Amino acid sequence: MNRRGPSLLTRVSELLDPVTRTWDEDLVKDTFWEQDTNTILSLSMDADLDDWPAWHFDAKGAFSVRSAYKVAVRKREHDNAKDVGGSGVVEEGETNFDWRRIWRLEVPNKVRMFVWRFVHNNLAVGKNIARRGVKWETICPMCNRLDEDGGHLFLKCKAVKECWRLTNLEDVRVRLTNCRTSKETITEIWRLEADTQLKVWVLLWRWWSARNKVNARERTAYGAEIYSDIIYYINEFSKLKKAAGTGGGGGGAVAKWEGPPPEDMYKINIDASYSDRTHAGGWGFVARVETS
Ligand SMILES: [Zn+2]
C-alpha cells in the first residue's frame, strides 16, 4: 500500500473523523491511491483500538532486524540493477549466493560488514562513485597510476601485490584475478580452507582501511607496514577463534586482555546489556592507546 505523495499523516487515527470515529473518506482518498482507498474504506474501524506500529515486510507485522536486513538487500539489488542501466542482468552466481554465510564467518562483525559491502560492490572506490554520477578522482590513491576499481585496488595495485606476496597468498591472488564479479570473488574465497580464508579476509579488510587513510591524506602507503598490520589482526582473530572453540559454552568468543596495543593503534573494548523486564539498558567502552 502506498501513499500518493508526501503526507504529514503518521497515524491511522488521523484518518478518522474525530466525531463519528469512522474513516474520513475525503482524507483517505487524498492520501492513498484509488485501489488502496477502496480497501481501506471497506475495513471497519474499532474506535477503541489503539494505534500500533506495524511492519508490513513481516507476515506478523512485527519488526525484526532479520526482516529489515532482507528489505535492505532487496533494495540494494534493485538499485544496483538500475545503476547498470536497468537491464536487470543477473550476475552469475547471484541466484544461489548464500548471504547468510557472511554472518557465519568466524571474524568480528566489523570484518563481516566489510565483506558484505565488498560483495555489494558499494565500497566507495573511485569507479563506484563515478558510476553514481559524482565527479570524483578515479585514480587509485595507493599507486596514483591506474583507475581505481575493486579489481585493481584489492588485487592488482602494486602495493597490494606486495601484501599478498608477503602473506604467502600470491597463488590465491592470481586465482582471484580471474573472477569477474565481487560475488564470484567471495565464492572463490569460500573454497579456501579456514585458516587461509581468515588471512584473506583480514588482508582485504586492512588493505581497505589503509587505502582510506591514504585517501584522507593521513599518510602514505607502504606495503611492508600494511603487512605488519595484517599479521597483527590475523594473530588477534586466530586467538579469538581458539578461545571461542575451547570455551565449551558455545557462546561468543571470550578475549583475554593481552596488554597494550601496538603503537599507533587504539584498542577498544565494548559491552552492553538490556533488560527485557525493565526496558532499560546500558553500554560502555574502554579505549586504550600506547603512548611513549
Ligand atoms: Zn593502485
Residues whose N, C-alpha, C, O or C-beta is under 5 A from the ligand:
A	BS01	ZN	C140 M142 C143 C157 K158
